[in-house]
Amino acid sequence: MSEHDGRSAGPPGEYEALRARLRTMEAAAEQIGTRLDETTTCEELAGFLFRNLCDAVAVELRAEDGGLNRVAVAGAVGLLTAPADASPSVRAMDGGHPLSEWAVLSGGTPAHLVSVPLLARDRVYGAVLAVRARGGFSDHEAATIHFTARLAAVHLGHARELAATEDTAMNLQRALVSEPGRPHPNLEMASRYLPVGSRALVGGDWFETVRLHFGRTLLVVGDVMGHGLDAAVDMNAYRSTLRDVASTDLAPHRVLRQLDALVAEDPARRPATCLLVRMDPTRGVADFASAGHLPPAIFGADSSAALVDVPVGPPLGTGVGGYEGVTREITTEETLLMFTDGLVERRGEDIDVSLARLAGLRLPVGAAVEDLVDAVVAGLDAHHAEDDVAVLAARIRRRRP
C-alpha cells in the first residue's frame, strides 16, 4: 500500500466507528416510521434508542395547550425524571439544533439524561428524553439520538398530513351520504354508512334518492373505485351528474347509458359501479338496472331474503354502455335492500358465498325498515367489515283506509 493510500484509509478506529454509525442510521431508517401513525412512530423511536443506546427513553408530543404528553416509553422509566433544580448544559448538534443534557443521580447511581426536540421543517412536535445509567453520551451517540429524533419528526409530520386529508375526506363523505335526497312520502326509507375505520382511507361509497313524477322515486347506490379524497370528490361528481340525468325521468337503464357517456368524456374520472331502482308504489312495481354492481335483495313478509336477478352492465366511465333493465312486482309486505360490496364481501371468499350469507339471514318478522337494516348490519357483522359499507332500504308505505 502506498503512503497516499494509507492516508486515504484513515485511522482504522475512526473508519470502523463511522461504519458502525452508518449501520445504526440505516437500521433507524428501516425501523422507525413503518406506519403513518403517531403513536406507532413514537413507540418505534423509543424502542430503537433503548435497544441501541440508552437505558431508558421517553417520547413526548406537544399538546394543543403547549404542554407535553408522554406517549411512549422504553426501559427503566424511573430514570426519566430530571431533578427540578438541575441546570442543563446545551450542546449544539446537527446543524446548530440544541441538545440539552443533565448529569443526575438516580438511587445514588450517576446517570446522564439528554433531551432532543422532535424537529422537522421548522416545526417542533415534541421531545425525546434518553437516559444512560453510567457514563455520558459521546458526540457520535448524541448525534445518533438527534438523527433518530429528526427522522421520527418527519414521519410524525407525514402522519398528521395524512390524518388531515383523511378527516377532510371523511367529513366530505359523511356530509354527502348522511342525508340522501328527498324520496316520495309513499316510501319508508332507512340508510346506513359505515366507514371501515376511523383512520382508514375513505372510499367512494354513496347512496341517493331522487323524487320523480307520479309518486315514483329513483333509489341509487354506487361505489367509486379506489379510496381517499379523490374517490370522495369523484363520488360527489357522480352524484351530481346522476341527479341531472335522472331529472329527465328516463328508465333506469337509460339513465345509466347517459351517465356512462357523460363520465367517459372525462378521462380523469375514476370508474364506478352503480345500481338504480325506480320504485312505483302506485303500480306496485320496481325497475332495476346495474352498472357492475352487486344485486339487491328483497325481504318478504316472512323476512326471508331473495336476490334480484338484474342484468349487469360494465362499470360507469368505460363508455361501453350496454345496460339493460328488468321490472319486478313489489308489495307493501316486501323490503328492498341495496348495498355496496363491503356489506357482504370477505377476503378470500367467493362472492356467491358472500351473497348466499345475506340471502340466508332470517330477520324478525314484521320489523320496521330501520330495525331490518340494523338486523342486517348486525347479522353480517358490518361494523367489522374490511371495506366501507353503504346500505339503503325501502318499503312501500301502506295506504291508510
C-alpha positions as CSV (number, residue, x, y, z in Angstrom):
1,M,0.0,0.0,0.0
2,S,1.4,3.4,-0.9
3,E,1.8,6.2,1.6
4,H,-1.1,8.1,-0.2
5,D,-3.4,5.0,0.1
6,G,-2.6,4.8,3.8
7,R,-3.6,8.4,4.5
8,S,-6.8,7.9,2.5
9,A,-7.8,5.0,4.6
10,G,-7.6,7.0,7.8
11,P,-7.2,5.6,11.3
12,P,-8.8,2.1,11.5
13,G,-10.7,3.0,14.7
14,E,-12.3,6.1,13.1
15,Y,-13.2,4.1,10.0
16,E,-14.9,1.4,12.0
17,A,-16.8,3.9,14.1
18,L,-18.1,5.6,11.0
19,R,-19.2,2.3,9.6
20,A,-21.0,1.4,12.8
21,R,-22.7,4.8,12.9
22,L,-23.9,4.4,9.3
23,R,-25.2,0.9,10.1
24,T,-27.1,2.3,13.0
25,M,-28.6,5.1,10.9
26,E,-29.7,2.6,8.2
27,A,-31.3,0.4,10.9
28,A,-33.1,3.5,12.2
29,A,-34.5,4.4,8.8
30,E,-35.9,0.8,8.5
31,Q,-37.3,0.5,12.0
32,I,-38.8,4.0,12.7
33,G,-41.8,5.2,10.8
34,T,-43.0,1.9,9.4
35,R,-46.6,3.1,9.6
36,L,-48.1,6.5,9.2
37,D,-49.4,6.6,12.8
38,E,-48.2,9.0,15.5
39,T,-48.2,6.6,18.4
40,T,-46.6,3.8,16.5
41,T,-43.8,6.1,15.3
42,C,-43.1,7.3,18.9
43,E,-43.1,3.7,20.2
44,E,-40.6,2.7,17.4
45,L,-38.4,5.6,18.3
46,A,-38.3,4.8,22.0
47,G,-37.7,1.1,21.3
48,F,-34.9,1.7,18.8
49,L,-33.0,4.0,21.2
50,F,-33.5,1.7,24.1
51,R,-32.2,-1.3,22.2
52,N,-29.1,0.5,20.8
53,L,-28.0,3.4,23.1
54,C,-30.0,4.0,26.2
55,D,-31.2,2.5,29.5
56,A,-34.5,4.4,29.3
57,V,-36.3,6.5,26.7
58,A,-39.5,8.6,26.7
59,V,-41.1,10.3,23.8
60,E,-43.4,13.3,24.4
61,L,-45.7,15.1,22.0
62,R,-46.7,18.7,22.2
63,A,-50.4,19.2,23.2
64,E,-52.7,21.9,21.9
65,D,-52.2,23.9,25.2
66,G,-48.4,23.8,24.6
67,G,-47.7,21.2,27.2
68,L,-46.1,17.8,26.6
69,N,-47.9,14.4,26.7
70,R,-45.7,11.3,27.2
71,V,-46.9,8.8,24.6
72,A,-44.2,6.2,24.6
73,V,-41.6,4.8,27.0
74,A,-39.0,2.1,27.0
75,G,-36.5,0.7,29.5
76,A,-36.2,1.8,33.2
77,V,-38.8,4.5,33.3
78,G,-37.7,5.5,36.9
79,L,-34.6,7.1,35.3
80,L,-36.6,9.5,33.2
81,T,-37.1,12.4,35.7
82,A,-34.5,15.1,35.9
83,P,-34.3,16.9,39.3
84,A,-36.2,20.2,39.4
85,D,-33.0,22.1,40.5
86,A,-30.8,20.5,37.8
87,S,-29.4,23.0,35.3
88,P,-29.0,21.5,31.9
89,S,-26.0,22.2,29.6
90,V,-26.5,22.6,25.9
91,R,-24.6,21.1,23.1
92,A,-25.0,22.3,19.5
93,M,-25.7,19.3,17.3
94,D,-26.8,18.6,13.8
95,G,-26.6,22.0,12.1
96,G,-26.9,24.0,15.3
97,H,-30.0,22.5,16.8
98,P,-29.8,22.2,20.6
99,L,-29.4,19.1,22.7
100,S,-29.9,19.6,26.4
101,E,-28.2,17.3,28.9
102,W,-28.2,16.7,32.6
103,A,-25.8,14.8,34.9
104,V,-28.1,13.4,37.6
105,L,-28.2,10.9,40.4
106,S,-30.8,8.1,40.3
107,G,-30.8,6.0,43.5
108,G,-27.3,7.0,44.2
109,T,-26.1,5.9,40.8
110,P,-24.8,8.6,38.4
111,A,-26.9,8.9,35.3
112,H,-26.9,11.1,32.2
113,L,-30.0,12.4,30.6
114,V,-30.4,14.2,27.2
115,S,-33.4,16.0,25.7
116,V,-33.7,16.4,22.0
117,P,-36.5,18.2,20.2
118,L,-38.7,16.3,17.6
119,L,-38.0,18.9,15.0
120,A,-38.7,18.8,11.2
121,R,-39.4,21.5,8.7
122,D,-39.0,24.1,11.4
123,R,-41.8,22.6,13.4
124,V,-41.3,21.1,16.9
125,Y,-43.6,18.2,17.5
126,G,-42.3,17.3,21.0
127,A,-39.2,15.9,22.5
128,V,-37.4,12.7,23.2
129,L,-35.7,12.0,26.6
130,A,-32.9,9.5,26.7
131,V,-31.0,8.2,29.8
132,R,-27.9,6.2,30.3
133,A,-27.3,5.0,33.9
134,R,-23.5,5.1,33.8
135,G,-21.4,7.5,31.8
136,G,-22.4,10.1,29.3
137,F,-23.1,10.1,25.6
138,S,-20.3,10.6,23.1
139,D,-20.8,13.1,20.3
140,H,-21.4,10.3,17.9
141,E,-24.1,8.8,20.1
142,A,-25.7,12.2,20.8
143,A,-25.7,12.8,17.0
144,T,-27.5,9.4,16.5
145,I,-30.2,10.4,19.0
146,H,-30.6,13.6,17.2
147,F,-30.8,11.9,13.8
148,T,-33.5,9.4,15.0
149,A,-35.5,12.2,16.6
150,R,-35.5,14.2,13.4
151,L,-36.3,11.0,11.4
152,A,-39.3,10.4,13.7
153,A,-40.4,14.0,13.4
154,V,-40.5,13.8,9.6
155,H,-42.8,10.7,9.9
156,L,-44.9,12.5,12.5
157,G,-45.4,15.3,10.0
158,H,-46.4,12.9,7.3
159,A,-48.8,11.1,9.7
160,R,-50.5,14.4,10.6
161,E,-50.8,15.4,7.0
162,L,-52.4,12.1,6.2
163,A,-54.8,12.4,9.2
164,A,-55.8,15.9,8.0
165,T,-56.5,14.6,4.5
166,E,-58.5,11.6,5.8
167,D,-60.5,13.9,8.1
168,T,-61.4,16.1,5.1
169,A,-62.4,13.1,3.0
170,M,-64.4,11.6,5.9
171,N,-66.2,14.8,6.6
172,L,-67.0,15.3,2.9
173,Q,-68.3,11.8,2.5
174,R,-70.3,11.9,5.8
175,A,-71.9,15.1,4.6
176,L,-72.7,13.6,1.2
177,V,-74.2,10.3,2.4
178,S,-75.7,11.3,5.7
179,E,-78.8,12.9,4.0
180,P,-80.0,11.2,0.8
181,G,-82.3,13.2,-1.3
182,R,-86.0,13.6,-0.6
183,P,-87.9,10.4,-1.5
184,H,-91.6,10.4,-2.2
185,P,-93.6,10.2,1.1
186,N,-95.2,6.9,0.0
187,L,-91.9,5.1,0.7
188,E,-90.5,4.2,4.1
189,M,-86.7,4.6,4.0
190,A,-83.6,3.7,6.1
191,S,-79.9,4.1,5.3
192,R,-76.5,3.4,6.9
193,Y,-73.0,4.5,6.1
194,L,-70.3,2.6,8.0
195,P,-66.6,3.6,7.3
196,V,-64.2,0.7,7.6
197,G,-62.3,2.5,10.4
198,S,-61.7,5.9,12.0
199,R,-58.2,6.1,10.4
200,A,-58.9,4.2,7.2
201,L,-58.7,5.8,3.8
202,V,-62.2,6.8,2.8
203,G,-63.8,5.2,-0.2
204,G,-66.3,6.3,-2.7
205,D,-69.5,4.5,-1.4
206,W,-72.7,6.5,-1.6
207,F,-76.4,6.4,-1.9
208,E,-79.1,8.8,-3.2
209,T,-82.8,9.1,-3.7
210,V,-84.4,11.2,-6.4
211,R,-88.1,12.1,-6.3
212,L,-89.8,11.7,-9.6
213,H,-93.2,12.5,-11.1
214,F,-96.4,10.4,-10.4
215,G,-95.3,9.3,-6.9
216,R,-92.2,7.4,-8.1
217,T,-88.7,7.6,-6.5
218,L,-85.3,6.6,-8.0
219,L,-83.1,4.8,-5.5
220,V,-79.3,4.8,-6.1
221,V,-76.3,3.0,-4.5
222,G,-72.9,3.4,-6.0
223,D,-69.2,2.8,-5.3
224,V,-66.4,4.8,-6.9
225,M,-63.2,2.6,-7.3
226,G,-60.3,3.5,-5.0
227,H,-60.0,5.3,-1.7
228,G,-59.1,8.7,-0.4
229,L,-60.1,12.3,-1.0
230,D,-60.0,11.8,-4.8
231,A,-62.5,9.0,-4.6
232,A,-64.8,11.1,-2.4
233,V,-64.6,14.0,-4.8
234,D,-65.4,11.8,-7.8
235,M,-68.3,10.3,-5.8
236,N,-69.7,13.8,-5.4
237,A,-69.4,14.4,-9.1
238,Y,-71.2,11.2,-10.0
239,R,-74.0,12.0,-7.6
240,S,-74.5,15.5,-9.0
241,T,-74.4,14.2,-12.6
242,L,-76.9,11.5,-11.8
243,R,-79.3,13.9,-10.3
244,D,-79.3,15.9,-13.6
245,V,-79.8,12.9,-15.8
246,A,-82.5,11.4,-13.5
247,S,-84.5,14.6,-13.6
248,T,-85.3,13.8,-17.3
249,D,-87.4,10.8,-16.0
250,L,-85.7,8.2,-18.1
251,A,-85.9,4.5,-17.4
252,P,-83.1,3.3,-15.1
253,H,-81.1,1.5,-17.8
254,R,-81.3,4.7,-20.0
255,V,-80.1,6.8,-17.0
256,L,-77.0,4.6,-16.8
257,R,-76.4,4.9,-20.5
258,Q,-76.5,8.7,-20.3
259,L,-74.3,8.8,-17.1
260,D,-71.8,6.4,-18.6
261,A,-71.4,8.5,-21.8
262,L,-71.0,11.8,-19.8
263,V,-68.5,10.3,-17.4
264,A,-66.4,8.7,-20.2
265,E,-65.7,12.2,-21.6
266,D,-63.5,12.9,-18.5
267,P,-60.5,10.5,-18.6
268,A,-59.5,11.6,-15.1
269,R,-62.7,10.3,-13.6
270,R,-62.5,7.0,-11.7
271,P,-64.8,4.2,-12.8
272,A,-67.7,3.4,-10.5
273,T,-70.3,0.7,-10.0
274,C,-74.0,1.8,-9.6
275,L,-77.3,0.2,-9.0
276,L,-80.6,2.0,-9.8
277,V,-84.1,1.0,-8.7
278,R,-87.1,3.1,-9.7
279,M,-89.9,2.4,-7.2
280,D,-93.5,3.0,-8.4
281,P,-95.8,2.4,-5.3
282,T,-99.0,3.2,-7.3
283,R,-98.4,0.3,-9.7
284,G,-96.6,-1.8,-7.2
285,V,-93.5,-2.3,-9.4
286,A,-89.8,-1.7,-9.3
287,D,-87.5,-1.2,-12.3
288,F,-83.8,-2.3,-11.9
289,A,-80.6,-1.6,-13.8
290,S,-77.0,-2.3,-12.8
291,A,-73.6,-1.0,-13.9
292,G,-71.3,-3.6,-12.5
293,H,-72.9,-3.6,-9.1
294,L,-74.0,-6.4,-6.8
295,P,-77.7,-7.4,-6.9
296,P,-80.1,-6.1,-4.4
297,A,-82.1,-8.3,-2.0
298,I,-85.8,-8.3,-1.2
299,F,-87.0,-9.4,2.2
300,G,-90.5,-10.9,2.1
301,A,-93.3,-10.9,4.6
302,D,-91.7,-13.8,6.4
303,S,-88.4,-11.7,6.5
304,S,-86.6,-14.3,4.3
305,A,-84.4,-12.8,1.5
306,A,-84.2,-13.3,-2.2
307,L,-81.6,-11.8,-4.5
308,V,-83.0,-10.0,-7.6
309,D,-81.6,-11.2,-10.9
310,V,-80.5,-7.9,-12.5
311,P,-78.6,-7.9,-15.9
312,V,-75.1,-6.5,-15.0
313,G,-73.6,-4.0,-17.5
314,P,-70.0,-2.6,-17.3
315,P,-69.0,-0.1,-14.6
316,L,-69.7,3.6,-15.4
317,G,-66.9,5.6,-17.1
318,T,-65.9,2.9,-19.6
319,G,-68.1,4.4,-22.4
320,V,-69.1,0.9,-23.4
321,G,-72.7,1.1,-22.4
322,G,-74.9,-1.9,-22.9
323,Y,-77.2,-1.6,-19.9
324,E,-80.5,-3.5,-19.6
325,G,-83.4,-3.2,-17.3
326,V,-85.7,-5.6,-15.5
327,T,-89.0,-5.0,-13.8
328,R,-90.4,-6.8,-10.8
329,E,-93.6,-6.5,-8.8
330,I,-93.1,-5.4,-5.2
331,T,-95.7,-5.2,-2.4
332,T,-96.1,-3.4,0.9
333,E,-95.0,-6.6,2.6
334,E,-91.6,-6.6,1.0
335,T,-88.5,-4.5,1.7
336,L,-85.8,-3.7,-0.9
337,L,-82.2,-3.7,0.4
338,M,-79.5,-2.1,-1.7
339,F,-75.8,-2.1,-0.6
340,T,-72.2,-1.8,-1.5
341,D,-69.8,-4.7,-1.6
342,G,-68.4,-4.0,1.9
343,L,-71.5,-5.4,3.5
344,V,-71.1,-8.9,2.2
345,E,-67.6,-9.4,0.7
346,R,-64.9,-11.2,2.8
347,R,-61.3,-11.6,1.8
348,G,-60.5,-14.8,0.1
349,E,-64.2,-15.8,-0.2
350,D,-66.1,-16.3,-3.4
351,I,-68.7,-13.6,-4.0
352,D,-71.5,-16.2,-4.4
353,V,-70.8,-17.5,-0.9
354,S,-70.9,-13.9,0.4
355,L,-74.2,-13.2,-1.2
356,A,-75.6,-16.5,0.0
357,R,-74.8,-15.4,3.5
358,L,-77.0,-12.4,3.1
359,A,-79.8,-14.4,1.5
360,G,-79.6,-16.9,4.4
361,L,-80.4,-14.3,7.0
362,R,-83.6,-14.8,9.0
363,L,-84.7,-11.5,10.4
364,P,-87.5,-10.6,12.8
365,V,-90.9,-10.9,11.1
366,G,-92.8,-7.6,10.8
367,A,-89.7,-5.5,11.6
368,A,-89.7,-1.8,10.7
369,V,-87.4,-0.7,7.9
370,E,-85.0,0.9,10.4
371,D,-84.9,-2.3,12.5
372,L,-84.5,-4.5,9.5
373,V,-81.4,-2.5,8.4
374,D,-79.9,-2.8,11.9
375,A,-80.6,-6.5,11.9
376,V,-78.8,-7.0,8.5
377,V,-75.8,-4.9,9.7
378,A,-75.6,-6.9,12.9
379,G,-76.2,-10.3,11.2
380,L,-73.3,-9.7,8.7
381,D,-71.0,-8.1,11.3
382,A,-70.8,-5.0,9.1
383,H,-69.2,-2.9,11.9
384,H,-66.1,-5.1,11.4
385,A,-66.2,-5.1,7.6
386,E,-63.0,-4.9,5.5
387,D,-64.4,-2.1,3.3
388,D,-66.8,0.8,3.7
389,V,-70.4,-0.1,3.8
390,A,-73.4,1.8,2.4
391,V,-76.9,0.4,2.8
392,L,-80.2,1.8,1.5
393,A,-83.6,0.1,2.3
394,A,-87.1,1.0,1.1
395,R,-90.6,-0.3,1.6
396,I,-93.9,0.9,0.0
397,R,-95.9,2.6,2.7
398,R,-99.3,1.1,3.4
399,R,-102.2,3.3,2.5
400,R,-104.5,4.3,5.3
401,P,-108.1,3.1,4.8
